[in-house]
Amino acid sequence: MTDVTRAIAAATSVAASLDLPANDAIVLHNSNKLALRLMPCDVFARVAPVGQEVAQFEVDLAQRLTEVGCPVCPLEPRADPRVHTRDGFAVTLWTYYEPVTPHTSPVDYAKALELLHAGMREVDVPSPRFTDRITEAEEVVADPDRSPELTDADRVFLSGRLASLRRAIDDRGGGGGGGHRGAQEGKGVREEKGAVFFSPQKGCLGAP
């Protein structure tokens, strides 16, 4: 049984234990976390090996951002707002949004992004340092098992870029707990109310 198969089994098992029928799982994304659409309960699940995730931070941050009205994907309301563990995996359950067309316009995306950053300045949750994120990225790049799609040339290039980024941040004195909280949003969908972001794991503290 592959890790992906085991992760899917863990997510569907967690959902079933919460009376959320999950006879099928559609893989939406597979990187450092596995993103699934569980069916027929229509739940968005994020799954990662225990110890290789920041699931509790994601849950805490998402709850706070939702409270201040940020355009972020909320946790699944039919389940307890917590991290579920099963067979060595951490599983979090979120509201699934069906993407709608046309795609979000740059103006609407910018407005949603502005709202998100405004909300992140209001919340008060412990956040990783930006340099901690660089360390995590460096570990993924250096480990072929965690990034099998990268070629040797890709690894050399990305390692160099990450090292340059770390030096630039250190030169500015921004690697620690500075006064700016940022988000690398990257992932979002457009739904009927507008753009919604669903990658809370990348909130961090760093240089302004």
NULUM-542039 format. One record per residue: x, y, z of N, C-alpha, C, O in turn. Coordinates in Angstrom, 2 decimals, padded with zeros to 5 digits. Example, Ala and Ser with C-alpha at 12.3 -4.5 7.8 and 13.67 -1.06 7.14 Angstrom:
<rs>
     n_c1     n_c2     n_c3    ca_c1    ca_c2    ca_c3     c_c1     c_c2     c_c3     o_c1     o_c2     o_c3
   013.19  -005.69   007.80   012.30  -004.50   007.80   013.20  -003.30   007.80   014.24  -003.32   008.46
   012.85  -002.25   007.08   013.67  -001.06   007.14   012.90   000.03   007.87   013.41   001.14   008.04
</rs>
This chain:
<rs>
     n_c1     n_c2     n_c3    ca_c1    ca_c2    ca_c3     c_c1     c_c2     c_c3     o_c1     o_c2     o_c3
   000.85  -001.20   000.00   000.00   000.00   000.00   000.89   001.24   000.00   001.76   001.37   000.86
   000.68   002.15  -000.94   001.49   003.35  -001.04   001.09   004.35   000.05   000.05   004.22   000.69
   001.96   005.37   000.25   001.65   006.40   001.23   000.37   007.16   000.87  -000.42   007.52   001.74
   000.18   007.40  -000.42  -001.03   008.10  -000.85  -002.26   007.27  -000.54  -003.26   007.80  -000.06
  -002.19   005.98  -000.81  -003.32   005.10  -000.53  -003.62   005.07   000.96  -004.77   005.11   001.38
  -002.56   005.00   001.77  -002.74   005.01   003.23  -003.32   006.32   003.71  -004.16   006.34   004.60
  -002.87   007.43   003.12  -003.39   008.74   003.51  -004.87   008.88   003.16  -005.65   009.42   003.94
  -005.23   008.39   001.99  -006.64   008.42   001.59  -007.48   007.58   002.55  -008.57   007.99   002.96
  -006.96   006.40   002.89  -007.69   005.53   003.81  -007.85   006.20   005.18  -008.89   006.07   005.81
  -006.82   006.92   005.62  -006.90   007.61   006.91  -007.98   008.70   006.86  -008.76   008.84   007.80
  -008.00   009.47   005.78  -008.97   010.56   005.66  -010.40   010.04   005.59  -011.28   010.57   006.26
  -010.63   009.01   004.80  -011.98   008.47   004.68  -012.42   007.83   005.99  -013.60   007.87   006.35
  -011.47   007.23   006.71  -011.80   006.62   007.99  -012.20   007.69   009.02  -013.16   007.51   009.76
  -011.45   008.79   009.05  -011.79   009.89   009.95  -013.17   010.43   009.63  -013.99   010.64   010.53
  -013.44   010.65   008.34  -014.75   011.18   007.94  -015.87   010.23   008.35  -016.89   010.66   008.88
  -015.67   008.95   008.12  -016.70   007.97   008.46  -016.96   007.95   009.96  -018.10   007.76   010.40
  -015.90   008.13   010.76  -016.07   008.13   012.21  -016.89   009.32   012.69  -017.41   009.31   013.81
  -017.00   010.33   011.85  -017.77   011.54   012.18  -019.13   011.55   011.48  -019.80   012.58   011.40
  -019.51   010.38   010.96  -020.79   010.23   010.25  -020.84   011.06   008.97  -021.90   011.54   008.57
  -019.68   011.23   008.35  -019.59   011.89   007.05  -019.26   010.82   006.01  -018.13   010.35   005.95
  -020.23   010.43   005.21  -019.99   009.34   004.26  -018.90   009.68   003.27  -018.96   010.71   002.59
  -017.89   008.82   003.19  -016.75   009.06   002.30  -016.33   007.75   001.66  -015.36   007.11   002.06
  -017.09   007.35   000.65  -016.79   006.11  -000.05  -015.77   006.31  -001.17  -015.27   005.34  -001.74
  -015.48   007.59  -001.47  -014.57   007.88  -002.57  -013.78   009.12  -002.21  -014.22   009.95  -001.42
  -012.59   009.24  -002.82  -011.74   010.41  -002.59  -011.08   010.80  -003.90  -010.47   009.98  -004.58
  -011.22   012.07  -004.25  -010.60   012.61  -005.46  -009.36   013.39  -005.06  -009.45   014.32  -004.26
  -008.20   013.01  -005.60  -006.96   013.72  -005.29  -006.94   015.04  -006.04  -006.95   015.06  -007.28
  -006.91   016.14  -005.30  -006.88   017.47  -005.89  -005.47   018.00  -006.03  -005.15   018.73  -006.96
  -004.61   017.61  -005.08  -003.22   018.09  -005.10  -002.39   017.17  -004.22  -002.85   016.68  -003.19
  -001.15   016.93  -004.66  -000.26   016.05  -003.90   001.13   016.65  -003.86   001.89   016.55  -004.83
   001.47   017.28  -002.73   002.81   017.83  -002.56   003.26   017.50  -001.15   003.34   016.33  -000.79
   003.57   018.53  -000.34   003.90   018.23   001.05   002.67   017.80   001.84   002.78   017.19   002.90
   001.51   018.13   001.31   000.24   017.64   001.86  -000.60   017.06   000.73  -000.49   017.46  -000.42
  -001.44   016.11   001.10  -002.37   015.54   000.14  -003.71   016.25   000.32  -004.27   016.27   001.42
  -004.22   016.83  -000.76  -005.51   017.51  -000.73  -006.54   016.63  -001.42  -006.35   016.21  -002.56
  -007.64   016.36  -000.72  -008.65   015.42  -001.22  -010.04   016.04  -001.17  -010.35   016.87  -000.31
  -010.86   015.63  -002.11  -012.29   015.91  -002.04  -012.97   014.59  -001.69  -013.00   013.66  -002.50
  -013.52   014.52  -000.50  -014.17   013.30  -000.05  -015.62   013.29  -000.50  -016.33   014.28  -000.35
  -016.03   012.17  -001.04  -017.39   012.04  -001.57  -018.07   010.82  -000.98  -017.39   009.84  -000.68
  -019.39   010.84  -000.79  -020.34   011.89  -001.21  -020.57   013.00  -000.19  -021.45   013.84  -000.39
  -019.79   013.02   000.91  -020.03   014.05   001.93  -019.58   015.43   001.46  -019.96   016.44   002.05
  -018.77   015.48   000.40  -018.30   016.73  -000.20  -017.53   017.56   000.82  -017.89   018.70   001.13
  -016.45   016.97   001.32  -015.58   017.62   002.29  -014.17   017.72   001.70  -013.71   016.81   001.01
  -013.52   018.82   001.98  -012.13   019.02   001.55  -011.23   018.58   002.69  -011.33   019.11   003.79
  -010.34   017.61   002.44  -009.45   017.08   003.48  -007.99   017.37   003.13  -007.58   017.24   001.98
  -007.23   017.75   004.15  -005.78   017.92   003.99  -005.11   016.89   004.88  -005.44   016.77   006.06
  -004.17   016.13   004.30  -003.57   014.99   004.99  -002.06   015.07   004.86  -001.53   015.35   003.78
  -001.35   014.82   005.97   000.11   014.77   005.96   000.58   013.85   007.06  -000.12   013.67   008.06
   001.77   013.26   006.90   002.30   012.43   007.98   002.46   013.24   009.26   002.88   014.39   009.24
   002.12   012.63   010.37   002.29   013.28   011.67   003.76   013.66   011.85   004.65   012.84   011.64
   003.99   014.89   012.25   005.36   015.36   012.44   005.91   016.10   011.24   006.93   016.78   011.34
   005.24   015.98   010.09   005.66   016.70   008.88   004.60   017.73   008.49   004.44   018.05   007.31
   003.90   018.24   009.46   002.79   019.15   009.17   002.69   020.18   010.28   003.30   020.05   011.34
   001.89   021.21   010.02   001.60   022.24   011.01   000.08   022.36   011.11  -000.47   023.46   011.10
  -000.56   021.22   011.21  -002.02   021.17   011.12  -002.70   021.97   012.22  -003.68   022.66   011.95
  -002.20   021.90   013.45  -002.85   022.65   014.53  -002.75   024.14   014.29  -003.69   024.89   014.56
  -001.60   024.58   013.79  -001.44   025.99   013.45  -002.44   026.39   012.36  -003.04   027.46   012.44
  -002.61   025.54   011.35  -003.59   025.81   010.29  -004.99   025.98   010.86  -005.70   026.93   010.51
  -005.38   025.07   011.73  -006.72   025.11   012.31  -006.92   026.38   013.13  -007.93   027.08   012.99
  -005.94   026.68   014.00  -006.05   027.86   014.85  -006.11   029.14   014.02  -006.94   030.02   014.28
  -005.24   029.24   013.01  -005.20   030.44   012.19  -006.48   030.60   011.36  -007.02   031.69   011.25
  -006.95   029.50   010.79  -008.18   029.56   009.98  -009.36   030.01   010.83  -010.18   030.81   010.37
  -009.45   029.52   012.06  -010.56   029.93   012.93  -010.51   031.42   013.24  -011.53   032.10   013.21
  -009.31   031.93   013.53  -009.18   033.34   013.85  -009.45   034.21   012.63  -010.10   035.25   012.74
  -008.96   033.79   011.46  -009.18   034.58   010.25  -010.66   034.59   009.86  -011.17   035.60   009.38
  -011.32   033.48   010.07  -012.77   033.42   009.79  -013.52   034.36   010.72  -014.47   035.03   010.30
  -013.10   034.41   011.99  -013.77   035.26   012.97  -013.69   036.74   012.59  -014.62   037.50   012.87
  -012.58   037.16   011.96  -012.43   038.58   011.61  -012.89   038.86   010.19  -012.65   039.95   009.66
  -013.54   037.87   009.55  -014.15   038.10   008.26  -013.23   037.98   007.06  -013.52   038.55   006.01
  -012.12   037.26   007.20  -011.21   037.09   006.08  -011.79   036.10   005.06  -012.53   035.19   005.43
  -011.47   036.28   003.78  -011.96   035.36   002.74  -011.14   034.08   002.70  -010.39   033.85   001.75
  -011.28   033.26   003.73  -010.53   032.01   003.81  -011.50   030.84   003.90  -012.65   030.98   004.33
  -011.03   029.70   003.48  -011.84   028.49   003.53  -012.06   028.10   005.00  -011.09   027.89   005.73
  -013.32   028.00   005.45  -013.57   027.62   006.85  -013.46   026.11   007.05  -013.51   025.33   006.10
  -013.30   025.74   008.29  -013.30   024.32   008.64  -014.68   023.72   008.39  -015.69   024.43   008.39
  -014.71   022.41   008.19  -015.97   021.73   007.94  -016.87   021.84   009.17  -016.50   021.37   010.25
  -018.05   022.46   009.04  -018.90   022.70   010.20  -019.51   021.44   010.80  -019.98   021.46   011.94
  -019.53   020.34   010.06  -020.12   019.10   010.58  -019.14   018.29   011.41  -019.49   017.22   011.92
  -017.91   018.78   011.56  -016.89   018.07   012.33  -016.30   019.00   013.37  -016.35   020.22   013.23
  -015.73   018.42   014.43  -015.06   019.23   015.44  -013.88   019.96   014.80  -013.16   019.38   013.99
  -013.67   021.24   015.16  -012.57   022.01   014.57  -011.22   021.65   015.20  -010.69   022.41   016.01
  -010.69   020.52   014.81  -009.44   020.05   015.40  -008.68   019.18   014.41  -009.17   018.89   013.31
  -007.49   018.78   014.81  -006.67   017.88   014.00  -007.02   016.45   014.38  -007.01   016.08   015.55
  -007.33   015.65   013.39  -007.64   014.24   013.61  -006.42   013.41   013.20  -005.81   013.67   012.17
  -006.08   012.43   013.99  -004.95   011.56   013.64  -005.46   010.14   013.42  -006.34   009.64   014.11
  -004.86   009.51   012.41  -005.25   008.15   012.06  -004.11   007.49   011.29  -003.67   008.01   010.27
  -003.63   006.34   011.78  -002.62   005.54   011.08  -001.38   006.35   010.72  -000.82   006.20   009.64
  -000.95   007.22   011.64   000.26   007.99   011.41   000.08   009.24   010.57   001.06   009.87   010.19
  -001.18   009.62   010.28  -001.45   010.80   009.48  -002.26   011.82   010.28  -003.10   011.45   011.10
  -001.99   013.08   010.03  -002.79   014.17   010.58  -003.78   014.60   009.51  -003.40   014.87   008.37
  -005.04   014.67   009.88  -006.11   014.97   008.92  -006.91   016.17   009.42  -007.35   016.20   010.57
  -007.09   017.15   008.56  -007.98   018.27   008.87  -009.07   018.33   007.81  -008.83   018.03   006.64
  -010.27   018.72   008.23  -011.43   018.71   007.35  -011.95   020.14   007.16  -012.11   020.90   008.13
  -012.20   020.50   005.90  -012.55   021.86   005.54  -013.78   021.87   004.64  -014.16   020.85   004.07
  -014.39   023.04   004.53  -015.50   023.22   003.60  -014.98   023.13   002.17  -013.98   023.76   001.83
  -015.65   022.37   001.34  -015.24   022.27  -000.06  -015.97   023.32  -000.89  -017.19   023.47  -000.79
  -015.21   024.04  -001.69  -015.78   025.02  -002.60  -015.58   024.54  -004.04  -014.46   024.27  -004.47
  -016.68   024.45  -004.76  -016.60   024.09  -006.17  -016.16   025.33  -006.95  -016.84   026.36  -006.88
  -015.05   025.27  -007.68  -014.63   026.44  -008.46  -015.70   026.82  -009.47  -016.37   025.95  -010.04
  -015.86   028.10  -009.69  -016.83   028.57  -010.67  -016.10   029.34  -011.76  -014.99   029.84  -011.55
  -016.72   029.43  -012.90  -016.13   030.16  -014.02  -016.94   031.43  -014.27  -018.14   031.44  -014.00
  -016.33   032.49  -014.79  -014.92   032.57  -015.17  -014.03   032.67  -013.95  -014.51   032.85  -012.83
  -012.73   032.55  -014.16  -011.79   032.62  -013.05  -011.80   034.03  -012.45  -012.26   034.99  -013.07
  -011.28   034.13  -011.23  -011.25   035.40  -010.54  -010.44   036.43  -011.33  -009.34   036.14  -011.81
  -010.99   037.62  -011.45  -010.27   038.68  -012.15  -009.14   039.18  -011.27  -009.20   039.04  -010.04
  -008.09   039.76  -011.86  -006.99   040.31  -011.04  -007.47   041.32  -010.01  -006.95   041.37  -008.90
  -008.48   042.13  -010.37  -008.99   043.13  -009.43  -009.65   042.46  -008.24  -009.40   042.84  -007.09
  -010.50   041.47  -008.49  -011.18   040.77  -007.40  -010.19   040.01  -006.53  -010.32   039.96  -005.30
  -009.19   039.41  -007.18  -008.17   038.68  -006.43  -007.41   039.64  -005.51  -007.14   039.33  -004.35
  -007.06   040.81  -006.05  -006.33   041.80  -005.26  -007.15   042.27  -004.07  -006.62   042.46  -002.98
  -008.46   042.47  -004.28  -009.33   042.90  -003.18  -009.38   041.84  -002.08  -009.31   042.16  -000.89
  -009.52   040.58  -002.50  -009.56   039.49  -001.51  -008.23   039.39  -000.77  -008.20   039.14   000.44
  -007.14   039.58  -001.49  -005.82   039.53  -000.89  -005.63   040.65   000.13  -005.03   040.45   001.19
  -006.15   041.82  -000.20  -006.07   042.95   000.72  -006.85   042.66   002.00  -006.38   042.97   003.10
  -008.04   042.07   001.86  -008.83   041.70   003.03  -008.11   040.67   003.89  -008.14   040.74   005.12
  -007.47   039.71   003.23  -006.76   038.67   003.96  -005.61   039.26   004.77  -005.45   038.93   005.95
  -004.82   040.12   004.15  -003.69   040.71   004.87  -004.17   041.62   006.00  -003.53   041.69   007.05
  -005.27   042.33   005.78  -005.81   043.17   006.84  -006.23   042.32   008.04  -005.98   042.69   009.19
  -006.86   041.19   007.76  -007.26   040.30   008.83  -006.09   039.68   009.55  -006.11   039.52   010.77
  -005.04   039.34   008.80  -003.88   038.71   009.43  -003.15   039.66   010.36  -002.46   039.22   011.28
  -003.30   040.95   010.13  -002.69   041.92   011.04  -003.47   042.01   012.36  -002.95   042.51   013.35
  -004.71   041.53   012.35  -005.55   041.60   013.55  -005.43   040.37   014.43  -005.61   040.46   015.65
  -005.15   039.22   013.83  -005.16   037.99   014.62  -003.91   037.87   015.47  -002.87   038.45   015.16
  -004.04   037.12   016.54  -002.92   036.93   017.47  -002.77   035.44   017.73  -003.34   034.90   018.68
  -001.99   034.79   016.89  -001.68   033.37   017.08  -000.18   033.19   016.91   000.44   033.92   016.14
   000.43   032.24   017.63   001.86   031.99   017.45   002.15   031.61   016.00   001.50   030.72   015.44
   003.12   032.28   015.39   003.43   032.03   013.99   004.89   031.66   013.81   005.76   032.18   014.51
   005.17   030.75   012.88   006.57   030.39   012.62   007.34   031.58   012.06   006.75   032.48   011.46
   008.64   031.57   012.25   009.48   032.56   011.61   009.58   032.24   010.12   009.45   031.10   009.70
   009.81   033.30   009.34   009.93   033.10   007.90   011.10   032.18   007.57   011.01   031.37   006.64
   012.20   032.31   008.33   013.35   031.46   008.07   013.07   030.00   008.38   013.72   029.11   007.83
   012.10   029.74   009.26   011.70   028.35   009.51   011.08   027.75   008.26   011.28   026.57   007.95
   010.33   028.56   007.52   009.73   028.09   006.28   010.81   027.78   005.24   010.70   026.82   004.48
   011.85   028.61   005.23   012.95   028.35   004.30   013.63   027.02   004.65   013.96   026.24   003.76
   013.82   026.78   005.94   014.43   025.51   006.37   013.57   024.32   005.93   014.09   023.32   005.46
   012.25   024.45   006.09   011.36   023.36   005.66   011.48   023.13   004.16   011.53   021.99   003.71
   011.52   024.22   003.38   011.64   024.09   001.93   012.97   023.45   001.56   013.03   022.61   000.65
   014.03   023.84   002.24   015.35   023.26   001.96   015.36   021.75   002.23   015.97   020.99   001.49
   014.68   021.34   003.28   014.62   019.92   003.61   013.87   019.13   002.55   014.26   018.02   002.19
   012.77   019.71   002.04   012.01   019.04   000.98   012.83   018.94  -000.29   012.85   017.88  -000.93
   013.51   020.01  -000.66   014.32   020.03  -001.88   015.46   019.01  -001.79   015.80   018.37  -002.78
   016.04   018.87  -000.60   017.19   017.98  -000.43   016.81   016.50  -000.33   017.67   015.63  -000.44
   015.53   016.20  -000.13   015.09   014.82   000.08   014.35   014.31  -001.16   013.21   014.71  -001.40
   014.98   013.42  -001.94   014.33   012.91  -003.16   013.03   012.17  -002.88   012.14   012.14  -003.73
   012.90   011.58  -001.70   011.66   010.88  -001.37   010.49   011.85  -001.20   009.34   011.49  -001.47
   010.78   013.07  -000.77   009.72   014.07  -000.56   009.51   014.96  -001.78   008.50   015.67  -001.86
   010.45   014.94  -002.71   010.31   015.74  -003.93   010.85   014.95  -005.13   011.80   015.38  -005.77
   010.23   013.80  -005.42   010.75   012.91  -006.47   010.70   013.50  -007.87   011.40   013.04  -008.77
   009.86   014.53  -008.07   009.72   015.10  -009.41   010.87   016.03  -009.78   011.02   016.38  -010.95
   011.69   016.43  -008.81   012.79   017.35  -009.08   013.99   016.63  -009.69   014.36   015.54  -009.26
   014.58   017.25  -010.68   015.82   016.73  -011.25   016.99   017.23  -010.41   016.83   018.11  -009.56
   018.19   016.67  -010.64   019.37   017.13  -009.91   019.62   018.61  -010.16   019.98   019.36  -009.25
   019.42   019.03  -011.41   019.61   020.44  -011.74   018.60   021.33  -011.00   018.94   022.42  -010.53
   017.36   020.84  -010.89   016.34   021.58  -010.15   016.74   021.74  -008.68   016.58   022.81  -008.10
   017.27   020.67  -008.10   017.66   020.72  -006.69   018.78   021.74  -006.46   018.75   022.51  -005.50
   019.75   021.73  -007.35   020.86   022.67  -007.22   020.36   024.11  -007.34   020.74   024.98  -006.56
   019.49   024.34  -008.33   018.96   025.69  -008.55   018.14   026.16  -007.36   018.35   027.26  -006.86
   017.20   025.32  -006.90   016.32   025.72  -005.80   017.10   025.89  -004.50   016.82   026.80  -003.72
   018.07   025.03  -004.26   018.88   025.15  -003.05   019.62   026.48  -003.04   019.71   027.16  -002.01
   020.15   026.86  -004.21   020.84   028.14  -004.30   019.93   029.32  -004.09   020.30   030.28  -003.42
   018.72   029.25  -004.65   017.78   030.34  -004.49   017.33   030.48  -003.03   017.20   031.59  -002.52
   017.09   029.35  -002.38   016.67   029.39  -000.98   017.78   029.95  -000.09   017.52   030.71   000.84
   019.02   029.56  -000.40   020.15   030.08   000.38   020.28   031.59   000.18   020.57   032.32   001.13
   020.07   032.07  -001.05   020.14   033.51  -001.32   019.03   034.25  -000.58   019.25   035.34  -000.04
   017.84   033.65  -000.55   016.73   034.27   000.16   017.02   034.36   001.65   016.72   035.38   002.28
   017.59   033.31   002.21   017.93   033.33   003.64   018.95   034.44   003.93   018.82   035.17   004.92
   019.97   034.55   003.07   020.99   035.59   003.29   020.37   036.99   003.21   020.72   037.87   003.99
   019.45   037.18   002.25   018.82   038.48   002.10   018.00   038.85   003.33   018.02   039.99   003.77
   017.29   037.86   003.88   016.48   038.12   005.08   017.38   038.38   006.28   017.11   039.28   007.08
   018.44   037.59   006.41   019.37   037.80   007.52   020.01   039.18   007.45   020.21   039.83   008.48
   020.34   039.62   006.24   020.97   040.94   006.07   020.03   042.06   006.52   020.48   043.10   007.00
   018.71   041.83   006.35   017.72   042.84   006.74   017.31   042.68   008.20   016.57   043.50   008.75
   017.81   041.61   008.83   017.45   041.38   010.23   016.02   040.96   010.40   015.40   041.24   011.43
   015.46   040.26   009.39   014.04   039.93   009.43   013.74   038.48   009.66   012.61   038.06   009.42
   014.70   037.69   010.12   014.42   036.28   010.29   013.68   035.94   011.56   013.15   034.84   011.71
   013.64   036.90   012.49   013.02   036.61   013.76   011.59   037.05   013.84   010.91   037.21   012.82
   011.12   037.24   015.07   009.72   037.56   015.29   009.44   039.03   015.09   009.06   039.71   016.05
   009.62   039.54   013.92   009.40   040.94   013.63   007.93   041.30   013.67   007.09   040.49   014.06
   007.63   042.54   013.26   006.28   043.03   013.43   005.38   042.81   012.24   004.26   043.31   012.24
   005.82   042.09   011.22   004.98   041.91   010.04   004.54   040.46   009.93   005.36   039.55   010.03
   003.26   040.27   009.73   002.74   038.92   009.52   002.31   038.82   008.08   001.52   039.63   007.59
   002.84   037.82   007.38   002.55   037.71   005.96   001.93   036.37   005.62   001.90   035.47   006.45
   001.43   036.25   004.41   000.88   034.99   003.94   001.29   034.76   002.50   001.26   035.68   001.68
   001.67   033.53   002.21   001.94   033.13   000.84   000.69   032.40   000.38   000.53   031.21   000.64
  -000.19   033.10  -000.30  -001.51   032.55  -000.51  -001.52   031.43  -001.53  -002.00   030.33  -001.25
  -001.00   031.69  -002.71  -000.79   030.67  -003.71  -002.00   029.87  -004.14  -002.19   029.64  -005.33
  -002.81   029.45  -003.21  -003.91   028.55  -003.51  -005.23   029.23  -003.20  -005.44   029.73  -002.10
  -006.10   029.25  -004.17  -007.39   029.88  -003.94  -008.36   029.47  -005.02  -007.96   028.99  -006.09
  -009.62   029.67  -004.75  -010.65   029.38  -005.74  -011.59   030.56  -005.79  -011.65   031.37  -004.86
  -012.32   030.66  -006.87  -013.37   031.66  -006.96  -014.68   030.93  -006.75  -014.97   029.95  -007.44
  -015.47   031.40  -005.80  -016.81   030.85  -005.61  -017.78   032.01  -005.72  -017.37   033.13  -006.02
  -019.04   031.76  -005.50  -020.05   032.76  -005.80  -019.87   034.06  -005.02  -020.28   035.12  -005.49
  -019.26   033.99  -003.84  -019.06   035.20  -003.05  -017.76   035.91  -003.39  -017.52   037.02  -002.92
  -016.90   035.29  -004.22  -015.63   035.88  -004.56  -014.50   034.92  -004.29  -014.72   033.72  -004.09
  -013.26   035.44  -004.29  -012.09   034.59  -004.09  -012.00   034.12  -002.65  -012.26   034.88  -001.71
  -011.62   032.85  -002.47  -011.44   032.27  -001.14  -010.08   031.59  -001.11  -009.76   030.80  -002.00
  -009.27   031.90  -000.09  -007.95   031.30   000.04  -008.03   030.10   000.96  -008.77   030.09   001.94
  -007.23   029.08   000.64  -007.28   027.89   001.49  -005.91   027.28   001.70  -005.75   026.06   001.63
  -004.90   028.13   001.97  -003.59   027.63   002.33  -003.09   028.36   003.57  -002.14   029.14   003.48
  -003.71   028.12   004.74  -003.33   028.88   005.94  -001.99   028.48   006.52  -001.48   029.18   007.39
  -001.40   027.37   006.07  -000.18   026.89   006.68   000.98   027.85   006.51   001.94   027.79   007.27
   000.92   028.76   005.51   002.08   029.56   005.19   002.09   030.92   005.88   002.91   031.77   005.54
   001.20   031.13   006.86   001.29   032.35   007.62   002.60   032.34   008.39   002.97   031.31   008.95
   003.30   033.49   008.43   004.59   033.49   009.12   004.94   034.91   009.52   004.32   035.87   009.08
   005.95   035.02   010.39   006.47   036.30   010.82   007.80   036.54   010.13   008.61   035.63   009.97
   008.01   037.79   009.71   009.27   038.10   009.06   009.44   039.58   008.90   008.76   040.37   009.54
   010.36   039.95   008.03   010.67   041.35   007.84   009.54   042.08   007.12   008.89   041.48   006.27
   009.28   043.35   007.44   008.26   044.11   006.74   008.71   044.46   005.34   007.98   045.11   004.60
</rs>
